[in-house]
Amino acid sequence: MAEKRKPWKKKKMSKSDILYNGICGVVFTLFALICIFPFYYLFICTISNPSLVEVGQIVLFPRGLTLQNYREVLKVQNLGNAAMVTLGRTFLGTGITLICTSYLAYFFTKEEMWARKFWYRAVVATMYFSAGMIPVYLNNKMLGLINSFWIYVLPGMVGVYNMILIKTSMEAVPEELEESAVLDGAGYLIRFIRIILPLQKPILATVGLFSAVGHWNDFFTTQLYITKPKLYTLQFLLYEFQNQVRNAATQINSAAESMNTASNIQPTSIRLTLTAIVIIPIILVYPFIQRYYVKGVMIGAVKG
């Protein structure tokens, strides 16, 4: 007869283990609070009295609850259109970047590719050498991308760093998987779509997050290439609004000082509210990608 397994007994922790676990718990709790507090402070400042925020009287809890800051920001002209442009460039730009970058990375994993090492080194060299702002501007102008929505998408179709990450991940796929598909008559495109891509979810999620955050936060492209208000992104529109508020506050506060009166325009609260509006979408998306993020980065760091 088989011997009965003895019931598992929890190992008694020594005093040193208890002390170690306690110290680790305290340290990690403090670290978590340090990471979370800036976001908490940002939020309570946006719903507090702007005058109290300006003089630094908001520390742990909101005071003088008000939604005045959000009402002021939502009054910005073309805010809805700018949000749609930003969402459009984020989704479309991220999708095109993932397709082009991953397909290029796939071909660089093929030893039969003509002059593979030469082209790979030529692409990697663009990480270190740039044509400069003026040549890039003239090139985009010749391509007809000035004052065009596609200026947000086409120049960033391929990211070299992201391509290296994806290429490294693809090289870990056993060659036998593709060899069996070749015997069935599958070409490069079929193998890429049906075999390689399904195995690259972690790294694609990581690269997608990198690309989406870059598209969402970018306002410099609009500043350089766009003059039509209907193509302004949310970040650029809020950046312009912040400058207007700061300039108006400076003028009004100067006039108020000369007349010995008080002014209610507080640019600090407006800046904090703008920051909150911009980072909320990223904060909402990140938890759904987090489980892939660390794995994807580690896969890309295994080999160079």
C-alpha positions as CSV (number, residue, x, y, z in Angstrom):
1,M,0.0,0.0,0.0
2,A,1.2,3.5,-0.8
3,E,2.2,5.5,2.2
4,K,-0.1,8.3,3.1
5,R,1.4,11.7,2.7
6,K,1.8,13.6,5.9
7,P,-0.1,16.8,6.0
8,W,1.9,19.8,5.1
9,K,3.0,21.9,8.0
10,K,3.7,25.5,7.8
11,K,7.4,26.2,8.6
12,K,7.8,28.2,11.7
13,M,9.5,31.5,11.0
14,S,12.5,32.5,12.9
15,K,12.9,35.9,14.5
16,S,15.3,37.0,11.8
17,D,12.8,36.0,9.1
18,I,10.0,37.9,10.8
19,L,12.3,41.0,11.2
20,Y,13.4,40.7,7.5
21,N,9.8,40.4,6.2
22,G,8.7,43.3,8.4
23,I,11.5,45.6,7.2
24,C,10.8,44.6,3.6
25,G,7.1,45.3,4.1
26,V,7.8,48.8,5.5
27,V,10.3,49.7,2.8
28,F,8.1,48.6,-0.1
29,T,5.0,50.3,1.5
30,L,6.9,53.5,1.8
31,F,8.2,53.2,-1.8
32,A,4.6,52.6,-3.1
33,L,3.4,55.6,-1.2
34,I,6.2,57.7,-2.7
35,C,5.2,56.6,-6.2
36,I,1.5,57.1,-5.6
37,F,1.5,60.4,-3.7
38,P,2.4,62.7,-6.7
39,F,-0.7,61.5,-8.5
40,Y,-2.8,61.9,-5.4
41,Y,-1.5,65.3,-4.8
42,L,-2.1,66.3,-8.4
43,F,-5.7,65.2,-8.2
44,I,-6.5,67.0,-4.9
45,C,-4.9,70.2,-6.2
46,T,-7.2,70.1,-9.3
47,I,-10.3,70.0,-7.1
48,S,-9.1,72.5,-4.4
49,N,-9.5,76.3,-4.2
50,P,-7.0,77.7,-6.8
51,S,-5.9,80.4,-4.4
52,L,-4.9,77.9,-1.7
53,V,-3.0,75.8,-4.3
54,E,-1.1,78.9,-5.4
55,V,0.2,79.6,-1.9
56,G,1.0,76.0,-1.1
57,Q,-1.6,75.3,1.5
58,I,-2.7,72.0,0.0
59,V,-0.7,69.1,1.5
60,L,-2.7,65.9,2.3
61,F,-6.3,66.8,1.8
62,P,-8.3,69.0,-0.6
63,R,-9.6,72.3,0.7
64,G,-12.3,74.5,-0.7
65,L,-13.7,71.8,-3.1
66,T,-14.4,73.1,-6.6
67,L,-14.5,72.0,-10.2
68,Q,-13.6,75.5,-11.5
69,N,-10.3,74.3,-13.0
70,Y,-12.0,71.6,-15.0
71,R,-14.7,74.0,-16.2
72,E,-12.1,76.5,-17.4
73,V,-10.2,73.8,-19.3
74,L,-13.3,72.3,-20.9
75,K,-14.1,75.8,-22.3
76,V,-11.1,75.6,-24.6
77,Q,-12.1,76.0,-28.2
78,N,-11.8,73.0,-30.5
79,L,-11.0,70.7,-27.5
80,G,-13.2,67.9,-28.8
81,N,-11.7,68.0,-32.3
82,A,-8.1,68.0,-30.8
83,A,-9.0,65.0,-28.6
84,M,-10.2,63.1,-31.7
85,V,-7.0,64.0,-33.7
86,T,-4.9,62.8,-30.8
87,L,-6.9,59.6,-30.4
88,G,-6.7,59.0,-34.2
89,R,-3.0,59.5,-34.4
90,T,-2.4,57.3,-31.3
91,F,-4.4,54.3,-32.5
92,L,-3.5,54.6,-36.2
93,G,0.2,55.5,-35.5
94,T,0.6,52.7,-33.0
95,G,-1.0,50.1,-35.3
96,I,1.1,51.1,-38.3
97,T,4.3,51.2,-36.2
98,L,3.7,47.7,-34.9
99,I,3.0,46.3,-38.4
100,C,6.0,48.0,-40.1
101,T,8.5,47.5,-37.3
102,S,7.6,43.9,-36.6
103,Y,7.7,43.0,-40.3
104,L,11.1,44.7,-40.8
105,A,12.4,42.9,-37.7
106,Y,11.1,39.6,-39.1
107,F,13.1,40.0,-42.3
108,F,16.3,40.9,-40.4
109,T,16.0,37.5,-38.7
110,K,16.3,35.7,-42.1
111,E,19.9,34.8,-43.0
112,E,18.9,34.3,-46.7
113,M,18.0,38.0,-46.9
114,W,20.3,39.8,-49.4
115,A,23.0,41.9,-47.7
116,R,21.2,41.4,-44.4
117,K,24.0,42.6,-42.1
118,F,24.7,45.7,-44.3
119,W,21.1,46.8,-44.2
120,Y,20.7,46.0,-40.5
121,R,23.7,48.1,-39.7
122,A,22.5,50.9,-41.9
123,V,19.2,51.0,-40.1
124,V,20.8,50.8,-36.7
125,A,23.1,53.7,-37.6
126,T,20.1,56.0,-37.9
127,M,19.8,55.7,-34.1
128,Y,23.1,57.6,-33.7
129,F,23.2,59.9,-36.7
130,S,20.4,62.3,-37.8
131,A,20.0,64.5,-40.8
132,G,19.1,67.5,-38.6
133,M,15.9,69.5,-38.1
134,I,16.1,71.6,-41.2
135,P,16.7,68.7,-43.7
136,V,14.0,66.7,-42.0
137,Y,11.6,69.7,-42.3
138,L,12.4,70.2,-46.0
139,N,12.0,66.5,-46.6
140,N,8.6,66.4,-45.0
141,K,7.6,69.5,-47.0
142,M,8.7,67.8,-50.3
143,L,6.5,64.8,-49.3
144,G,3.5,67.1,-48.8
145,L,3.2,66.3,-45.1
146,I,3.1,69.9,-43.9
147,N,-0.4,70.7,-42.5
148,S,-1.4,67.1,-43.1
149,F,-2.7,64.5,-40.6
150,W,-0.1,62.0,-42.0
151,I,2.8,64.0,-40.5
152,Y,1.8,62.4,-37.2
153,V,1.9,58.8,-38.6
154,L,4.3,58.3,-41.5
155,P,7.6,59.7,-40.2
156,G,7.4,57.3,-37.2
157,M,6.4,54.1,-38.9
158,V,9.6,52.3,-37.9
159,G,11.4,52.7,-34.6
160,V,14.9,51.3,-34.7
161,Y,15.0,50.6,-30.9
162,N,11.7,48.9,-31.0
163,M,12.8,46.9,-34.1
164,I,15.8,45.6,-32.2
165,L,13.6,44.5,-29.3
166,I,11.2,42.6,-31.6
167,K,14.0,41.1,-33.6
168,T,15.6,39.7,-30.5
169,S,12.3,38.2,-29.4
170,M,11.7,36.6,-32.8
171,E,15.1,35.0,-32.8
172,A,14.0,33.0,-29.8
173,V,11.3,31.2,-31.8
174,P,12.4,27.7,-32.8
175,E,13.2,27.4,-36.5
176,E,11.4,24.0,-36.6
177,L,8.0,25.9,-36.4
178,E,8.7,27.7,-39.6
179,E,10.3,24.7,-41.3
180,S,7.1,22.8,-40.9
181,A,5.1,25.7,-42.4
182,V,7.5,25.8,-45.3
183,L,6.8,22.2,-46.1
184,D,3.1,23.1,-46.3
185,G,3.9,25.8,-48.8
186,A,3.6,28.8,-46.6
187,G,5.4,31.9,-47.7
188,Y,7.0,34.6,-45.6
189,L,3.8,36.6,-45.1
190,I,1.8,33.6,-44.0
191,R,4.5,32.4,-41.6
192,F,4.8,35.9,-40.2
193,I,1.1,36.3,-39.6
194,R,0.2,32.8,-38.4
195,I,3.3,31.6,-36.6
196,I,5.6,34.4,-35.6
197,L,3.1,37.2,-34.5
198,P,1.0,35.0,-32.2
199,L,4.2,34.2,-30.2
200,Q,5.2,37.9,-29.8
201,K,2.3,39.2,-27.7
202,P,4.5,40.4,-24.8
203,I,7.0,42.3,-26.9
204,L,4.3,43.7,-29.1
205,A,2.4,44.9,-26.1
206,T,5.5,46.6,-24.8
207,V,6.4,48.2,-28.1
208,G,2.8,49.3,-28.5
209,L,2.8,51.0,-25.1
210,F,6.1,52.8,-26.0
211,S,4.6,54.0,-29.3
212,A,1.2,54.9,-27.9
213,V,2.7,57.0,-25.1
214,G,5.0,58.7,-27.6
215,H,2.1,59.6,-29.9
216,W,-0.2,60.7,-27.0
217,N,2.4,63.0,-25.4
218,D,3.8,64.6,-28.5
219,F,3.1,68.2,-29.2
220,F,6.4,69.2,-30.8
221,T,5.4,67.8,-34.2
222,T,2.3,70.0,-34.2
223,Q,4.4,73.0,-33.2
224,L,6.8,72.5,-36.2
225,Y,4.5,71.3,-39.0
226,I,0.9,72.3,-38.3
227,T,-0.7,75.7,-38.6
228,K,-4.3,74.6,-39.2
229,P,-6.3,74.6,-35.9
230,K,-8.4,71.6,-37.0
231,L,-5.2,69.5,-36.9
232,Y,-4.0,70.5,-33.5
233,T,-3.5,67.7,-31.0
234,L,-4.8,67.8,-27.5
235,Q,-1.4,68.3,-26.0
236,F,-0.5,71.2,-28.2
237,L,-3.9,72.8,-27.7
238,L,-3.6,72.5,-23.9
239,Y,0.0,73.8,-24.2
240,E,-1.2,76.9,-26.0
241,F,-4.0,77.4,-23.5
242,Q,-1.5,77.1,-20.6
243,N,0.6,79.9,-22.2
244,Q,-2.4,82.1,-22.6
245,V,-3.4,81.6,-19.0
246,R,0.1,82.4,-17.8
247,N,0.3,85.5,-19.9
248,A,-3.2,86.7,-18.9
249,A,-2.4,86.0,-15.2
250,T,0.8,88.0,-15.5
251,Q,-1.0,91.0,-17.0
252,I,-4.0,90.9,-14.7
253,N,-1.9,90.4,-11.6
254,S,0.3,93.3,-12.5
255,A,-2.7,95.5,-13.0
256,A,-4.2,94.2,-9.7
257,E,-1.0,95.1,-7.8
258,S,-1.0,98.6,-9.2
259,M,-4.7,99.0,-8.1
260,N,-4.2,97.1,-4.8
261,T,-6.8,94.5,-5.7
262,A,-6.7,90.7,-5.8
263,S,-6.8,88.5,-8.9
264,N,-8.4,85.0,-9.1
265,I,-6.4,83.8,-12.1
266,Q,-4.1,81.1,-10.8
267,P,-2.0,79.4,-13.5
268,T,-0.6,76.7,-11.2
269,S,-4.0,75.1,-10.8
270,I,-4.6,75.2,-14.5
271,R,-1.3,73.6,-15.2
272,L,-2.0,70.8,-12.7
273,T,-5.5,70.3,-14.2
274,L,-4.0,70.1,-17.7
275,T,-1.5,67.5,-16.5
276,A,-4.3,65.4,-14.9
277,I,-6.3,65.4,-18.1
278,V,-3.4,64.3,-20.2
279,I,-2.1,61.5,-18.0
280,I,-5.5,59.9,-17.1
281,P,-5.8,57.9,-20.3
282,I,-2.3,56.4,-19.9
283,I,-3.0,55.5,-16.3
284,L,-6.2,53.7,-17.3
285,V,-4.5,51.7,-20.1
286,Y,-1.3,50.7,-18.3
287,P,-2.8,48.1,-15.9
288,F,-4.1,46.1,-18.8
289,I,-0.7,45.9,-20.4
290,Q,1.4,45.6,-17.3
291,R,1.5,41.8,-17.3
292,Y,3.1,41.9,-20.7
293,Y,5.4,44.9,-20.1
294,V,8.1,43.4,-17.9
295,K,8.2,40.1,-19.8
296,G,8.5,42.0,-23.1
297,V,11.4,44.2,-21.9
298,M,13.2,41.2,-20.5
299,I,12.8,39.2,-23.7
300,G,14.3,42.2,-25.6
301,A,17.2,42.4,-23.2
302,V,18.4,38.8,-23.4
303,K,20.4,39.2,-26.6
304,G,21.8,42.3,-28.4
